[in-house]
């Protein structure tokens, strides 16, 4: 499939594959796929489109796994802004969960909890939230522990 002929399909597919690779613990593949999706979105002038929110989510998650929490937060904040439109509630809930993990990692426990609460409320409104309830539960469990290297 050509990047130019079906750019949304290509970048969405790469971003989803990146997120799945991250779920499987394959950080190298997740990062590579997120980088490719980002490069195509940038080249096609699609980085600011709501459908590109998932690209920023994938890149943000990859950056989180690399420990670059400042850049991860920037990407996830941008993703959250892009998916704020109607019809993108599943992506918005996922972005909130990813951003909560970053905030937790940066030592902002109240901010992480607030994001997790927003995600939980949104997930509760979804007809088919997929794996998001499981992700939300996992994230909630992580928030009971303090971030590594952070004082209480």
Phi, psi and omega in degrees: 000134183279137176301319185286327183280324183224060187298321180295319179296318182292310183292323178295316179299314179297319180295316178297316178298323177297313179298320178294318178299320176297320177300327181273000179082010179267078186295325180296313178293318179301316180293316180300314180293319178296319178297318178297316179299317180296316180298318180292315179301317178296314182296328181270359181070032185250005187298335183259009180273144180307323180292346177272359178305322181293331177295314180293328176296314181297316179294318178299319179293318178298317178295324177299313182294335177277350181089006179270075188288332178293310179294322178300315180297320178300314180295318183286326174298317179295317178300315181299321177295318182292324184268016179284354182284156177303147177088358182241029185297323180296313178297320181297316178298317179296317179298320178298319179294317179296318180292325176300319179296320179294313180301319178299314180298331179272003177088009180264075183296317177299319178296320179296317180296320179297318178295318179298320178297316178299318179297315181300316179297318180293317179300322179296339180269349185280137177292321180221088183279000179062230182271001184300323177299322177294316178299320179296317179297317178298316180296320178298321177295323179293330182286350176278346177258146177281151179297149179299136176077007181251139175287159178288000000 
